[in-house]
Amino acid sequence: MRRCLIAANWKMHGTVASIEAYLETLVERVGPDGPEVVVCPPFTLLPAALLIASGSEVAVGAQNCHWADAGAFTGEVAAPMLAELGAQWVIVGHSERRQHFGETDETAAARAKAAQRAGLSVIFCLGETLEQRDAGETLAVLERQSAALAGLDPALLAVAYEPVWAIGTGRNATPAQAQEAHAALRRRAGELLGAEAAGTLRILYGGSVKPDNALSLLAQSDVDGALVGGASLDVEGFCAIIHAAPGRRPGA
Ligand code: PEP
């Protein structure tokens, strides 16, 4: 079985004052029987988020980590630092990091390895641009980007298919487009990680997931959850997406 996973990417939003009521509501609404729930606030909010979520069913993750365990990397945060705080997850390779901060397939792979070395679970993001989709290159791009999964520990891994043209645009992939990409990624994971790991790997969809489209996306057999940006900033909207997700679905 695969337990669905719904993750919130708050991006560069929130203050210590603003997240208290949000997280108190969330921890009350999330139980052990539904999907697994993770919130990924900015670094500065991790201690406050971890304090409120402590002992609850809500896990906390970061939005990035460096590939070195320590060193002269001004402004960066290392995976062991996140683990020391108590974070359980980290998002790696998000398209905003690739677009604005020079993230490459190689650096994303190195960050994912560092995260797992520190015992963190990774949400590894990949997805094609609009130009690549229009040129019919989607599956080739996913094949190239997913090479980073080789050598990762499947027990500490989820993959997020996030078409770049759907992130923050209000234009989500159709359920059929998502299913096609997810099925291809699961086949690819089979080649890279083995059939058993591919069968239990959670593959999340991300890109303008909202309460009103979550049900149809999450109904697809290879869509095991969602990485939610904008709609996760409102706790009621995020809870509606969580409740649209099946708790568990049969793995291959
Ligand atoms: C994201 O940032 O990962 C994301 C999917 O954003 P949005 O839901 O706003 O498209």
Residues whose N, C-alpha, C, O or C-beta is under 5 A from the ligand:
A	BS01	PEP	N9 A166 I167 G168 T169 G206 G207 S208 V209 L227 V228 G229 G230 A231
